[in-house]
Amino acid sequence: MNDTTPWQGMQFGIFSVSDITEDPTTGRTPSEAEKIQAAVTIAKHAEEVGLDVYALGEHHNPPFWSSSPTTTLAYIAAQTERLILSTATTLITTNDPVKIAEDYAMLQHLAGGRVDLTLGRGNTGPVYPWFGKDIRQGLPLAIESYNLLHRLWREDVVDWEGKFRTPLQGFTSTPRPLDGVAPFVWHGSIRTPEIAEQAAYYGDGFFANNIFWPAEHYQRLITLYRQRYAHYGHGTPEQAIVGLGGQVFLAANSQDAVKQFRPYFDNAPVYGHGPSLEDFSQMTPLTVGSPQQVIDRYAGMRELYGDYQRQLFLMDHAGLPLKTVLEQLDILGGEVVPVLRRELQKNRPAEVPDAPTHAQRVAAAFGDEAPRQAVPGANRGDNLVGASPYRDAPAKAGASFGPGASR
C-alpha cells in the first residue's frame, strides 16, 4: 500500500458542528451564506486531500447554520465521487423517525450509497419544546424513536404503537433503502451508558465524540459497548464498531501552531475562557503542534480504546477562516493521515472488521446474488392488506427488508 491508497480498515475524515463564530484575530464574523458555501468547499477539499468522510451536525438555533444536513449533504454528494457523507449528530429525539427514514434513504439513493449517520440527543436543551418534545423524556424518546426507525428501514409494512408519537398502521416508508440495505447507523454519545447499550443491542456502531472529557470516561463507555455487543451475539468485543472524535491544529513546528491557535481556543464558544490550552490538550485529544506530534498522539488511540474503525477531526470551528481550514486539511491529508493509516494497520488482528461501507454491507447481505431493487406493485398507497406493496420476494437473512431481516 502506498501513501495515497485508502485502507478501508479505518476511515479518516472531518466533522463540523456548523458554528458561526467571530474570528478573534480580525473581529469579523462571517454570514450564514458564507459559512454554508464554505462547508461545501471544505467537504470537496477533504476528498481532494484523500480523506474518507465528511460529517455534518444538526442544530436549530443561532449561531449554528446546519438545520437540514440532508440538503447540504445531497448537494455535496453531487460534487464528489467517493467521500462518505455522514452526520455528526442527527437528532433522534426531536426529529420524527418516519421523516429520518425517508430523508436518509433518499440521500442514500442520490449519493449512490455513500451515506451513513450518527444518531444523538444533541446538547441544546431548548430544542425539545421547539419540536413539541419534553427534554425530561430525552432518553426514552431516543430509545423508542430508534426502535421505530430501525423497523421502518427493514420492514416494508410497519404496524407500530408507542408513547411519543401517533401509531402507524400499514405504513411503508419510501423510498426503500438502496439495494435493500439500510444506511449504517452510529450511536453518538459523550456521557450516556444507555446509548452504548442501545448501539450494542442492535449491532450498530458506537461513536464516542471524546473531545471534551478525559480518556478514562470514554474508556468506560467503549468497554461497556464492546462487552454488550458480544453479549447480544454480534461478535467478540474486539469486533464491535467504534468511532472516535478528535481535534487538531497543525503547523510545521509546535510553537507556531500554539501561537496561531491560542486566540481561537481562548475565545471558542464551547471551551473558551475555561481551562488553558495546555490543560485542555493534556485532558482531551486536542493536539496543537507538528504533524509528528499529531501522528504520535492519534496512533496511540488504540492503546486506549482498542482497534477502531473511524477517526474524525473537528477542523472548521472557533472562528477559523476558510483559508486556514483548507491549509489544515492539506497538512492533515498530506502528512498525517497517510502515516496514521500505516501505523494503525500494523498488527491489526485479522478478525477486527473493516470500517463499514455500503458495498461491504450489500455483499454481506446478498453474497453473489443481485441486491434488492424495490419495485412497487399497483396499489392505492393503502397497505393495510397484504404483506408488502412491493413485487419482490421476501428477503434472505441479513438483508434490510422482509421476514429475513436482521434485528
TABEL-V421957 format. One record per pair of residues at least 24 apart in sequence whose C-alpha atoms are under 7 Angstrom apart, sorted by sequence separation. I is the first residue (numbers start at 1). GAP is how many residues later the second one is. D is the distance in Angstrom with one decimal. If there is no record, write none. Layout:
BEGIN
I & GAP & D
I & GAP & D
END
This chain:
BEGIN
153 & 24 & 6.5
196 & 25 & 6.6
200 & 25 & 5.6
203 & 26 & 6.3
90 & 27 & 6.9
92 & 27 & 5.8
90 & 28 & 5.9
91 & 28 & 6.1
92 & 28 & 5.9
93 & 28 & 5.7
193 & 28 & 6.1
196 & 28 & 6.9
197 & 28 & 6.0
200 & 28 & 5.5
201 & 28 & 6.4
54 & 29 & 6.9
85 & 29 & 5.9
86 & 29 & 5.7
89 & 29 & 5.2
90 & 29 & 4.8
91 & 29 & 5.4
92 & 29 & 6.2
153 & 29 & 5.8
196 & 29 & 5.0
200 & 29 & 4.2
53 & 30 & 5.5
54 & 30 & 6.3
55 & 30 & 6.0
56 & 30 & 6.5
57 & 30 & 5.5
84 & 30 & 4.6
85 & 30 & 4.9
86 & 30 & 4.9
87 & 30 & 4.9
88 & 30 & 5.8
89 & 30 & 5.4
90 & 30 & 5.9
91 & 30 & 5.4
258 & 30 & 6.0
52 & 31 & 5.3
53 & 31 & 4.7
54 & 31 & 5.3
55 & 31 & 4.3
56 & 31 & 4.5
57 & 31 & 4.3
58 & 31 & 5.8
83 & 31 & 6.8
84 & 31 & 5.7
85 & 31 & 6.6
86 & 31 & 4.8
87 & 31 & 5.4
89 & 31 & 5.5
91 & 31 & 6.2
197 & 31 & 6.5
201 & 31 & 6.0
203 & 31 & 6.0
257 & 31 & 5.9
258 & 31 & 6.6
52 & 32 & 6.1
53 & 32 & 6.1
54 & 32 & 6.1
55 & 32 & 4.4
56 & 32 & 4.9
57 & 32 & 4.8
58 & 32 & 6.0
257 & 32 & 5.2
32 & 33 & 6.4
53 & 33 & 7.0
55 & 33 & 5.2
57 & 33 & 6.9
70 & 33 & 6.9
74 & 33 & 6.1
89 & 33 & 6.8
365 & 33 & 5.0
70 & 34 & 7.0
77 & 34 & 5.4
94 & 34 & 6.1
210 & 34 & 6.4
211 & 34 & 6.2
254 & 34 & 6.8
365 & 34 & 5.0
206 & 35 & 6.3
207 & 35 & 5.8
208 & 35 & 6.2
209 & 35 & 5.6
210 & 35 & 5.5
211 & 35 & 5.8
254 & 35 & 3.8
40 & 36 & 6.1
44 & 36 & 6.4
47 & 36 & 5.8
74 & 36 & 6.9
205 & 36 & 4.7
206 & 36 & 5.1
207 & 36 & 4.4
208 & 36 & 5.1
209 & 36 & 4.4
210 & 36 & 6.9
211 & 36 & 6.9
253 & 36 & 6.3
254 & 36 & 5.0
70 & 37 & 6.6
74 & 37 & 6.8
94 & 37 & 5.9
205 & 37 & 5.8
206 & 37 & 6.2
207 & 37 & 5.8
208 & 37 & 6.5
253 & 37 & 4.9
13 & 38 & 5.2
247 & 38 & 6.3
248 & 38 & 5.5
249 & 38 & 6.5
250 & 38 & 6.0
251 & 38 & 6.1
252 & 38 & 5.3
12 & 39 & 5.7
13 & 39 & 5.3
14 & 39 & 6.3
15 & 39 & 5.8
16 & 39 & 6.3
17 & 39 & 6.4
18 & 39 & 6.6
94 & 39 & 6.5
246 & 39 & 5.8
247 & 39 & 4.6
248 & 39 & 4.8
249 & 39 & 4.7
250 & 39 & 5.3
251 & 39 & 5.3
252 & 39 & 7.0
12 & 40 & 5.4
13 & 40 & 4.3
14 & 40 & 5.3
15 & 40 & 4.4
16 & 40 & 5.0
17 & 40 & 4.9
246 & 40 & 6.5
247 & 40 & 6.4
248 & 40 & 5.6
249 & 40 & 6.5
250 & 40 & 5.5
11 & 41 & 5.6
12 & 41 & 6.2
13 & 41 & 5.7
14 & 41 & 6.3
15 & 41 & 5.7
16 & 41 & 6.0
250 & 41 & 6.2
295 & 41 & 6.0
299 & 41 & 6.1
11 & 42 & 6.9
20 & 43 & 5.3
19 & 44 & 5.7
20 & 44 & 5.8
291 & 44 & 6.6
299 & 44 & 6.3
19 & 45 & 4.4
93 & 45 & 6.3
291 & 45 & 5.8
295 & 45 & 6.2
299 & 45 & 6.3
309 & 45 & 6.4
310 & 45 & 6.7
4 & 46 & 7.0
18 & 46 & 5.2
19 & 46 & 6.8
309 & 46 & 4.8
18 & 47 & 5.7
18 & 48 & 5.8
93 & 48 & 5.4
97 & 48 & 5.8
101 & 48 & 6.1
93 & 49 & 5.1
269 & 49 & 6.8
92 & 50 & 5.7
268 & 50 & 4.7
97 & 51 & 6.7
98 & 51 & 6.7
101 & 51 & 6.6
93 & 52 & 6.9
97 & 52 & 5.2
101 & 52 & 6.5
92 & 53 & 6.5
265 & 53 & 6.9
92 & 54 & 6.9
264 & 54 & 5.6
264 & 55 & 6.6
113 & 65 & 6.8
243 & 65 & 6.3
248 & 65 & 7.0
242 & 66 & 5.0
243 & 66 & 5.8
244 & 66 & 6.3
245 & 66 & 6.0
246 & 66 & 6.0
247 & 66 & 5.1
116 & 67 & 5.0
117 & 67 & 6.7
118 & 67 & 5.9
119 & 67 & 6.2
120 & 67 & 6.3
241 & 67 & 6.5
242 & 67 & 5.6
243 & 67 & 4.4
244 & 67 & 5.1
245 & 67 & 5.0
246 & 67 & 4.5
247 & 67 & 5.0
115 & 68 & 6.3
116 & 68 & 4.9
117 & 68 & 5.3
118 & 68 & 4.5
119 & 68 & 5.0
120 & 68 & 5.2
241 & 68 & 6.2
242 & 68 & 6.7
243 & 68 & 5.9
244 & 68 & 6.4
245 & 68 & 5.8
246 & 68 & 6.1
247 & 68 & 6.7
106 & 69 & 6.3
109 & 69 & 5.6
116 & 69 & 6.0
117 & 69 & 6.2
118 & 69 & 5.5
119 & 69 & 5.8
120 & 69 & 6.6
214 & 69 & 5.1
215 & 69 & 6.9
105 & 70 & 6.2
108 & 70 & 6.4
118 & 70 & 5.8
213 & 70 & 6.8
214 & 70 & 5.4
102 & 71 & 6.1
105 & 71 & 6.6
213 & 71 & 5.9
16 & 72 & 7.0
101 & 72 & 6.7
102 & 72 & 5.7
105 & 72 & 5.1
212 & 72 & 6.0
15 & 73 & 6.1
102 & 73 & 6.4
105 & 73 & 6.9
211 & 73 & 5.8
211 & 74 & 6.1
98 & 75 & 7.0
211 & 75 & 7.0
250 & 78 & 6.3
222 & 83 & 7.0
219 & 85 & 6.9
219 & 86 & 6.0
239 & 112 & 6.9
239 & 113 & 5.1
238 & 114 & 6.3
239 & 114 & 6.0
181 & 181 & 6.3
180 & 191 & 6.5
179 & 192 & 5.1
180 & 192 & 4.9
179 & 193 & 4.7
179 & 194 & 5.8
176 & 198 & 6.7
202 & 205 & 6.3
171 & 212 & 6.5
170 & 213 & 4.8
170 & 214 & 4.5
169 & 215 & 6.8
181 & 218 & 6.2
182 & 218 & 6.1
180 & 219 & 6.4
181 & 219 & 4.9
180 & 220 & 5.4
180 & 221 & 6.5
157 & 226 & 7.0
157 & 230 & 6.8
157 & 231 & 6.0
156 & 232 & 5.7
24 & 239 & 6.3
24 & 240 & 6.4
24 & 243 & 6.9
114 & 244 & 6.8
113 & 245 & 5.5
156 & 245 & 6.3
154 & 246 & 4.3
155 & 246 & 4.8
156 & 246 & 6.7
153 & 247 & 6.5
154 & 247 & 4.1
155 & 247 & 5.6
154 & 248 & 6.8
154 & 251 & 6.1
49 & 281 & 6.2
51 & 282 & 6.3
46 & 283 & 6.6
50 & 283 & 5.8
38 & 284 & 6.6
42 & 284 & 6.6
49 & 284 & 4.9
49 & 285 & 6.5
23 & 296 & 4.4
15 & 297 & 6.1
21 & 297 & 5.7
22 & 297 & 5.2
23 & 297 & 6.3
11 & 298 & 6.2
12 & 298 & 5.9
13 & 298 & 6.5
14 & 298 & 4.7
15 & 298 & 6.0
16 & 298 & 6.1
19 & 298 & 6.3
21 & 298 & 4.6
10 & 299 & 4.5
11 & 299 & 4.7
12 & 299 & 5.0
13 & 299 & 4.7
14 & 299 & 4.5
15 & 299 & 5.3
20 & 299 & 6.9
9 & 300 & 6.4
10 & 300 & 5.4
11 & 300 & 6.3
12 & 300 & 5.8
13 & 300 & 6.3
14 & 300 & 5.8
16 & 300 & 6.4
14 & 301 & 6.8
4 & 334 & 6.7
7 & 334 & 6.7
3 & 335 & 5.0
10 & 344 & 6.3
11 & 344 & 6.3
9 & 345 & 4.0
10 & 345 & 5.3
8 & 346 & 5.9
9 & 346 & 5.5
8 & 347 & 6.0
END
